[in-house]
Amino acid sequence: MDQIRTYGHKFSIKRLAISLVISLVELILLKNYYLFFGSLLSSIGFSFFGEITDVPLVLLSWIIFPYSISPKIRTENKGICIGKIVGVLSKGSILDSSLGNITTTSKYKWIKLNQDFCVNFSNSKNFNSIIIGTSGSGKSSLATLISKKLNVSFTIFDLHGEYSIPNAVKIDMSKVTINPLSLFGRSPKERALEVSYMLKSLFNLGNIQTIELSNLILEAYMEKGIDPDDMDTWKNPTPNFRDLLLLLERKKKAAITSQDISKYQSIEPYLIFLSSTIFTQNNVNIIDILEKNCVLDFSTIPTNEVKHIVMETILKGIQSYMYLEKFPDIRKMIIIDEAPFLLSKDSSRELINRLFSEGRKFGFGFVVISQTVDYVKDLFGNAYLTFVLNVLEPRESEYLSRYFGGQDNDMYLAVYETLQKLPRGFFIVRDLLGRFIYLVQADFGE
């Protein structure tokens, strides 16, 4: 009964009808009512818990009856298949069996399975995924596998230069220039607020500094002939951080009070830092990046601050492109490795949360990869699937085990023990309806 409650049933009049016909043939040929009665009971069992391919087994009569009433685990076999389900978590019962060295001391055990694990994005509430695991557990390989299997273009944010994909263009981001003051279809007022908020998050600026920076950016737009109230002017070339610095120096020279001078001096060091060559112009073609398979290699950018600004600016460009057209199916996958690098800052966290929540209706999917659950747990609600690989840190294991096990302490214990034993390429994932917890071996082809 526990198995029936766990796995459910799916009655089929077709299976019942075929089974009864086979049972009647058996009765006519053998004229044995004892065997017929066993076949009849097996027919009823298969009509609830079997598959159409199981039906001929009713000829075995009583021998097959226990199997006919054993609930079967049905999995999605459409979409892209990225591995094999080797086990499903269940309380020990008639389906219980050994699963190598991945065992638990709780009432829940890993029941052996050998079925494809497939991901069908076409029927999903969104196209987003989260991948969590320790270094070397296979996170990058899993993300690469998903990107290869999908018949859509992908863009990978590679912080450490780890990705090498044959059919993808790899771009050294230290050799490109990008202008964070590009409008990306936003109004000058809106973009001034976004850029100043990004710099506030990055440099821990105060409120007065942030307001002054926003006003300075808006004034720089207007000096370039970009009028906040005239959309035709928004196509004009935008200023850069060097233009902001020159504007600030002019305002500082014209300042009368020491208070104004002090105000300008407080933001001057940041603009001097940002007036580097990488931000002087914009030679990054967002459309070109999105229409190809691209790996954006940020590993050679010397400072984290510059790296962060470049990454968030490109994400803004992706957001602008995404909004151009609604699309019913997935058309683009964006993979962000080492996501906490971005999610640790308020501006980037809000941007990624928005992309996660809105990407589905525009055909965009996002994959965030992290070694820690910190910063990514707020994205769980907008993720189609969460893949958890080997996790060793006790606090991380505890949180993720509660995520899977809920209030069931035995299930929590089983997941907790398993997370620290997972070999490379194995992950735990919950099925789309939240009924089962699967143990999957990814098909890396290694």
N, C-alpha and C positions, 0 to 999 in steps of 0.2 A: 504493500500500500504506500510505503514511503517513496518507492520508485515511481509509482503512478502519479503521486502528487508532484514529484520533482520534474519528471519529463513529460507528463501529460499524455494524451492520446489523440488520435486522428482517425475517426471512424470512416470506413470506405465501403459503400454498398457494393462496389465493383469487386473488391477483394473477397467480400463475404459470398457473393454470388458464384464466383469462380471456384472458391473453396468448397462450397456446397455441391457443386456439380462434380468436382473431383471425388468428394466423399461418397456421393451416390454411385459413381462409377465403381469405386472400390467395393461398395456394398453389393452391387450387382455381380461383380466378378468373383468376390471372395465369399459372399453370403455369410459374413461374420458381423453380427450386431455389436459385439464387444469392440472390435476395431473401428466400426462405423461411429460408435458413440465417442471414442477418443478423437477421431478425425473431426467430428462435429464440434467438439469443444475447441480443438485447435483452430478450426475455421473461424469461430467466434473471436478467439485470441488474435488471429492475424488480421481480422477485420478492424480491430482497434489499434494494434501495436506493430503490425508487420508492414512489409513492402510487397509490391506486386510480384517481385521476383522470389519471395519466400513461399508463395502460395502452394507450389507443388509439394512442399514438405509436409502438407497435411496427410499425405499417403503414409507417413511414418506413424500416424495415429498418436497413441499415448506417449511415445518416446519424445515427440517434438512438443508436447503440450507445455512443459515449463518454459521453453524458448518462446512459444507463441504468445505467452502472456507477459514476457519481459519487455518493458518499455524500451523503445529504440530512440537513440539520439539523432535527430535530423538536423543537418546543418545546411547552410546556404552554399550551393555549389556554382553560383553564377558570378560574374564579374571577373576580377583578377585573382588568381590563386597564388599565394605567396608562401605557402608552407603546408605542413601536415599537422593535423590535430593528433597529438600522441596521447592525450588524456583529458578527462573531464572530471571536475571535482564533485564528489557525491559522498553521502554517508555509506559506510560499508554495508554491503547487501549481496544479493545473488549476482550482481554484476561486478563485484569486487575482484580485483586482480592486481598483480605486482607491476610496478613501473620502474624497474631498475633501482638506481640509488636515490630517486626522488620519492621519498616516503614521508609520511607525517605521523605524529603521535596523537593526533586528534581523532575524533569520530569520523572526520571527512578523509577520504582517500582519493587518490588519482586513479580513475577507472580507465583502462586501456582503450584507446581508439586508434583508428588508422584511416582518417578521412582528410580530404583536402580542406585547408582553411582559405576561404575565398572572401574577398571584399568587393561588395557591389555598391559602388558609389551612386549609381543611377537611382536607387531606392532610398537613399539616405537623407536625413534631415539637414545635413550639411556635408561638406567635403573635407572637414578638418580632422587631424589626428595629432596625438601627443605620444612621443616616444621617450621613455625614461629608463635609465640604466647606468651602471658604473662604467668607467673607462675600460674599453676593450670588450664590452659585453655584446657588441654588434649593432649599436644604434645607427651609426652611419651606414653600415651595410644594409640594414633593414630599410632605411630611408631611400637608399640607392635602388634597392630591389623594387620598392613601390613605384618609384619614378620610372624605372625601366618598363615595368609591366603596364603602366597606364599609357594609353595611346593619346597622350596630350603632351604639350611642351612643359618643361619644368625649369625653374630657376632656383639655384641652391646658394644660400648665404654661407660661405665656408670660412670660418674664422681662423682655422689652423692649417689650411692648405692640405687637407686630408683627402679630398675627393678627386678622383681621376676617372672620368667616365668617357668611354671612346666616342660616343656620338654627341658629346656636349662641348661647347666652346668654353674654354677657361680664360677668364679675364683677370689680369693682375690689377687690382683696384688701386694700387699705389701709383700706377702709371696713367691714370685717367684724371680728369678734372671734372668737378661738379659744383654747381652753384646752389647752395641751400636756400638762397633768396628767390629762386624760381617760383613762379606763382602756382604752377600745376593746376590751372583752372580756378584757383581760389581768388577771392577779392584781395586787394592789397591790405585792407584792414585785417582780414581773417589770417592771411599769411604772416603778417607782422606779429600777430598774437601767437601763432603756432611756432614761429622761429624763436621768439623771445621766451616762450614757455619751454622749448627744447633746451635752450641755453641755461635757463633757470634750473631745470632738472639736472643738467650735466655739471654745472659749476656751482650749484647751491647758491644762486644769486638771491638777494633780498627782494622784497616786493617793490621798493622804490627803484632799484636797479632794473628790474624786469619791466616796469612801466616806462622808464626812460628809454630803455633799449627798444621797446615796441614803438614808441613815438619816433625814435631816430630812424628805424627801418621804414616807417610809413613816410617820413619826410624824404628819405632817400628815393623811395619809389616815385614820389611826386617830382623830385628833381630830374628824374629820367622821363618825365612826361606821362607817368602812369597815374591817372586820375581815378580814385576809388569810386566815383560816381559815373564814369564813362567806360563801359566794358570794351569799347573799341580800342582803348589805349592799353588794355591789359596784354596785348600782343607785343608791345614794345619791349626792347631788351631791358632786362632787370639789373639793378645794381648788385654789387658783390660786397664782401666784407671789407675789401680795400676801400671801396667808395664810402662805406660807413665810417671807417677810421678817418678818412679825409674830412668828412662832414663833421665828425666829432671834434677834430682839431680846430676847425673853423669856429665851431660853436664855443669851444673852450677859450679861444682867443677873444671872442666877442663878449664873453661872460663878464658881468660887472661885479656880482657878489661872490664872496668866497664860498657860499653855499652851492652856487651853480658850478663853480670850478671844481669843488670837491665831488659833486654829483657826477660830472663828466669823467673826472679822474678815476672814479670807482669802477667804471666799465671799460676804461681805456686798455688795461692790460689784456683783457679777454679779446678785444678786437685786434690788438697787435698780434696775439697768438693765432687768431683765425685768419689773418691776412696772409696766409701762405698760398703758394702757387696752386695747390690742389683745389682751392675754392675760388679761383679768379674767374673761371668761365665754366661753361657746361658743354662737354663733348661726349657725355653719356646719353645714348639714345635709348630711352626707356622702352619704346615700341620694339626696337631691334632686340633688346634683351628678352622681352616677353614673348616674342614670336619665334625664338630659337630655344634650344636646350642650352642653358648657360650655367656655369659654375663661377660665382663671383668670389675670387680669392682675396680675402681681407688680411691675410697673415703677414703681408709685407708692409702694411701701413704702420708707421713707427709708433704712434701714440694712440692710446685708447680713446681719447677725446675726439680726435679726428676720425678714427674708425667709427665711433658711435654716430657722429654727425653724418658721415657718408651713408651709413646703413639706414638711418632714419629718413634721410632725404630720398633715397631710392625707394623705400617703402611708401613714402608720400607720393612719389611718381607712379608707383604701382597702383595705389589707391585711386589716383586721378584717372589712370587708364582703365581701371576696373569699372569705374562708374559710367563709362561711355556707353555701355550696352548691357542690357539684361540678357541672361543666357540660361536655358533650362538645365543643361547638362554641364559636367565638368569640362573646362577647356584649358585650364592652367593650374599647375601645382607650384606653390612657393614653399621651399623647405628652408627653415631657419635653424641652423646648428648652433649649439651652445646658446640657446635662447635667453637664459638669465642675464647674459651680457646686455641685452636690450631691455628685458623686462624689469631689471633692477632700477630703471629710471622711469619717473612718472609719465613723461610725455610719450615714450615708446610703449610703455605698458598700456596706456589708453588707446594708442593707435592700433596695436596688435589685437587688443580686445575688440575694437570696432571692426577690424578686418575679419576676425573670427566670426563675429555675429552677423556680418553683412555679406560675406563672400559668396554664400550659397546662391543667392538670386542673380549674381553676376557671373556664375560659372567658375569661381575661383576657390581652390582648396588650399589650406595652409597646414604645414606640418612643423611643429616645434619640437626640438630635441633638447633634452636636458639631462644632466647627471644628478640633479636634485629636484625634489618636488616643490621646493620654494619657488615662488613667482609663477609657476605653471599651473598650480592647483586651481587658480581662479578661472582657468580656461576649460576645465573639465566639463562644465555644463554645455559648452558649445563645441565639444569634440565628438565626432562620429565614433571614433575608437581611441582607446588609450592602451598602448602597448607598454608593458612593464617587463624589462629584462632583469638581469642579475642586479640585486641591490644589497649592499653589505651594511651600510650605516643603519644602526638600530632605529633611530628616529624616523628615517625615511621609510624603512620597512614597516614600522608600526602604522604610519599614516596610510600607506598604500594598502596594507592589509585591512585596515578599517574601511577604506574606500571599496574594496571588493567584498569584504565579509559583513559589513554593516554591523548590526547588533548581535549577530550570531558569533559567539566567542569561539566555538569550535571551528567554524569556517575561517575566522580571523587567524587562529593559531595555525591552521593548515597552510594558508597563504603565506604567513610570516615565515614559517619554516622552509617553504619552497623557494621564496625569493632569494635566499642566501645560498641555495644549492644549484641554481640554474646554470648550466654550461653556456658557453658562448653560442648565440644564435637561437636560444630558447626564450620564449616570452609567455607571459600570462595575459589574457585578454578576456573581457566579458562579451558574450554574444549581444547582438543588437537589441534584443528584447529584455536583456538583463536577467535571463533565466539561468544561464550556465556560465561557469568560469572554465575556460579552456587553457590547456597547456599546449603550446604550438612550437614546432621546430621550423624555423624559417628556411626556405630553400635558397641558400646563398650559392649553391653550386660549387662549393669549395672542396 
